[in-house]
Amino acid sequence: MHLKSDDIVRLEIDFITGELPPPFSHIFKLKLSFSKNFVNTQFDIQYTDRENLSPDEIIDEGFTMADDYNYKGEIPKLWESIFKKLYSASKWSNLKTLGEKGGIKLLAKDVHGKMIRDIPLNQEDWYFTCQDFIQAIYEISNREAPMQIRYLEIKKDKNTVVELVYKFSIRKVVLTVNGKEKEMNWESGRELASLIFIPDYDYSLAKEDMPVQNGKYLDCGDGFWHNFENGIINLDPSFDAKKKIIQSFDALI
């Protein structure tokens, strides 16, 4: 029998990539304490098995030579309810060790001192929640700026610029359309962000300068403008991600 989520005062989350090769393979650990007006957080991430790779091989995959990171500090308390709600909704494997494929395992401790170790069956939910939380850590520690996504539609009569700024630390999306701020909830904004990272992007056709020719363009957070016409490629023939992204931005406009 697992702990009551409301009674949990501490979570320790361990993740390992398993069979993923370097430079992508890594492990991370999160230690979260819920006894104060914030989430007292310790975070450590280490990239593994890079000894036989050259710096060029690591950099060519989009990494750096200093990707390992650790953090100790305070994250807004709203994250406490996010993790406790996820814990309450989870089903469990009753296993104590991860297999070759890796994944997430947990230790939970409650106000009575009882501790439970287990591996959740809903691995994807835990992984994506942890990734959002890690992004919050990077924001608060100023390791990374808040994620910014821009959409540009150029027509003969007018230009429309949509900007989304994701503040993971407070789970808020700041949406502006031609400089005017509009309402958008976190779940909708996060769903759109997930959609944006489904296609492939051809960087040989991307531009750093804002486009001036008619068309629809996307900056997916990397500072480059990608043309929907030829610079963004659907990877799954059965799912038109490009069309879905355009429809989502048209709805915001």
C-alpha positions in Angstrom: 0.0 0.0 0.0 1.4 3.4 -1.0 1.5 6.6 0.9 -1.3 9.2 1.0 -0.1 12.0 -1.3 -1.2 14.7 1.2 1.1 13.2 3.8 4.2 13.1 1.6 7.0 15.4 2.8 9.9 14.1 0.6 10.3 12.7 -2.9 13.5 11.3 -4.4 13.4 10.7 -8.1 16.1 8.8 -10.0 16.3 8.5 -13.8 18.6 6.6 -16.1 18.4 6.6 -19.9 19.3 2.9 -20.2 20.1 1.8 -23.7 20.4 5.3 -25.2 23.9 5.9 -26.5 26.3 8.8 -25.7 26.3 11.7 -25.9 22.6 11.5 -25.2 22.8 9.0 -22.3 22.5 10.5 -18.8 21.3 10.1 -15.3 19.6 12.6 -13.1 18.4 12.7 -9.5 15.8 15.1 -7.9 15.4 15.4 -4.1 12.2 17.4 -3.2 11.1 18.5 0.3 7.6 19.8 0.8 7.7 21.0 4.4 8.1 24.8 3.8 6.5 27.5 1.7 8.6 26.4 -1.3 9.9 23.1 -2.7 13.3 22.7 -1.3 15.2 21.1 -4.3 18.4 19.3 -5.0 19.1 18.4 -8.6 22.0 16.6 -10.2 22.4 15.6 -13.9 25.4 13.7 -15.3 26.0 12.7 -18.9 27.5 9.2 -19.2 29.9 7.2 -21.3 31.4 10.1 -23.3 35.0 9.0 -22.7 35.4 7.7 -26.3 33.8 10.6 -28.0 35.7 13.6 -29.3 34.5 17.2 -28.5 33.4 17.6 -32.1 31.2 14.5 -31.9 29.6 15.8 -28.8 29.1 19.4 -30.0 27.8 18.2 -33.4 24.9 16.5 -31.6 23.9 19.8 -30.0 25.6 19.3 -26.6 28.5 21.1 -24.9 31.5 19.9 -22.9 29.8 21.2 -19.7 26.4 19.6 -19.7 26.7 18.1 -16.2 24.9 20.3 -13.6 23.8 20.5 -10.0 21.5 22.8 -8.1 20.3 23.4 -4.6 17.6 25.9 -4.0 14.0 26.9 -3.8 11.3 26.3 -6.4 7.8 27.8 -6.2 5.4 25.8 -3.9 2.9 25.3 -6.7 5.1 22.4 -7.9 4.3 20.5 -4.7 0.7 19.9 -5.7 1.8 18.9 -9.2 4.0 16.1 -7.9 1.6 15.0 -5.2 -1.3 14.9 -7.7 0.9 12.8 -10.1 1.8 10.4 -7.2 -1.8 10.0 -6.3 -2.8 9.2 -9.9 0.0 6.7 -10.5 -0.1 3.0 -10.7 2.9 1.0 -9.5 5.0 -1.9 -10.7 6.1 -3.1 -7.2 9.6 -3.5 -8.6 12.6 -1.9 -6.9 15.2 -1.9 -9.8 15.0 -0.6 -13.3 15.7 -2.9 -16.3 18.0 -2.3 -19.3 15.6 0.2 -20.8 16.1 2.5 -17.8 13.4 4.9 -16.6 12.3 6.5 -13.3 12.2 5.1 -9.8 11.0 6.8 -6.7 11.4 7.0 -3.0 8.6 8.7 -1.1 8.6 9.6 2.6 5.6 10.8 4.7 5.0 12.8 7.9 5.0 9.6 9.9 8.5 8.6 8.7 7.2 5.8 6.5 9.2 5.3 3.2 8.1 3.6 0.0 10.4 2.7 -2.9 8.8 1.8 -6.2 8.8 2.2 -10.0 5.7 3.9 -11.5 4.0 2.3 -14.5 3.1 5.7 -16.0 6.8 6.4 -16.8 6.0 9.0 -19.5 3.9 11.2 -17.1 6.7 11.2 -14.6 9.4 11.8 -17.2 7.7 14.8 -18.8 6.8 16.3 -15.4 10.4 16.0 -14.3 11.6 17.6 -17.5 9.3 20.6 -17.0 10.5 20.8 -13.4 14.2 20.7 -14.5 13.4 23.5 -17.0 12.0 25.5 -14.0 15.3 24.9 -12.2 17.3 26.1 -15.2 15.1 29.3 -15.3 15.5 30.1 -11.6 19.2 29.5 -11.6 19.6 31.6 -14.8 21.2 28.7 -16.6 18.7 29.2 -19.4 16.3 31.9 -20.3 12.5 31.1 -20.4 11.6 29.3 -23.6 10.4 31.6 -26.4 8.5 30.5 -29.5 7.5 32.9 -32.3 5.2 32.5 -35.2 5.1 34.9 -38.2 2.5 35.2 -40.9 3.3 37.6 -43.8 0.6 38.7 -46.2 0.4 41.5 -48.7 -1.7 43.6 -46.5 -0.3 42.9 -43.0 2.1 40.9 -40.8 1.1 39.0 -37.7 3.6 38.0 -35.0 2.6 35.6 -32.3 5.0 35.2 -29.3 4.8 32.6 -26.6 7.1 32.9 -23.5 7.0 29.8 -21.3 7.8 30.4 -17.6 8.1 26.8 -16.3 8.9 28.0 -12.8 5.4 29.4 -12.3 3.7 27.3 -15.1 2.6 30.3 -17.0 2.5 31.1 -20.7 2.8 34.8 -21.8 1.0 35.1 -25.1 1.2 38.2 -27.3 -0.2 38.8 -30.7 1.3 41.8 -32.4 2.5 43.1 -29.0 -0.9 42.7 -27.4 -1.1 40.3 -24.5 -3.9 37.7 -24.5 -5.0 34.9 -22.2 -3.7 31.4 -22.5 -3.7 28.6 -20.0 -0.6 26.5 -19.2 -2.0 23.2 -20.5 -2.9 24.6 -23.9 0.4 26.3 -24.2 2.3 23.2 -23.2 0.3 21.1 -25.7 1.3 23.5 -28.5 5.0 23.4 -27.4 4.9 19.6 -27.6 3.3 19.7 -31.0 6.0 22.1 -32.3 8.8 19.6 -31.5 7.2 16.8 -33.5 8.5 17.8 -37.0 12.0 18.0 -38.2 13.6 21.4 -39.0 16.0 21.9 -41.9 18.7 24.3 -40.6 20.3 24.7 -44.0 17.2 26.7 -45.0 16.7 28.5 -41.7 17.3 32.3 -41.4 18.5 34.3 -38.5 16.9 37.6 -39.8 13.2 38.0 -39.6 11.7 37.0 -43.0 10.1 39.7 -45.3 8.5 37.5 -48.0 5.0 36.3 -47.9 4.6 33.0 -46.0 4.3 31.4 -42.6 7.3 31.0 -40.4 8.2 29.5 -37.0 11.0 30.2 -34.5 10.8 27.1 -32.3 13.0 28.6 -29.6 16.4 28.4 -31.3 16.5 31.9 -32.8 16.1 30.7 -36.4 13.1 31.3 -38.6 11.9 28.1 -40.4 9.6 28.3 -43.4 6.6 26.1 -43.2 6.7 25.7 -47.0 10.1 24.0 -47.2 12.0 24.2 -43.9 9.8 22.1 -41.7 9.3 18.4 -42.4 6.7 16.1 -41.2 8.3 12.9 -40.0 5.2 10.8 -39.7 3.2 10.6 -43.1 0.1 9.7 -41.1 0.2 12.9 -39.0 0.4 16.4 -40.5 2.1 18.2 -37.6 2.7 21.3 -39.7 -1.0 21.7 -40.4 -1.8 21.2 -36.7 0.7 23.8 -35.7 -0.6 26.4 -38.2 -4.2 25.7 -37.1 -3.2 26.2 -33.4 -1.6 29.6 -34.1 -4.5 30.6 -36.4 -6.8 29.9 -33.4 -4.6 32.2 -31.2 -4.7 35.0 -33.7 
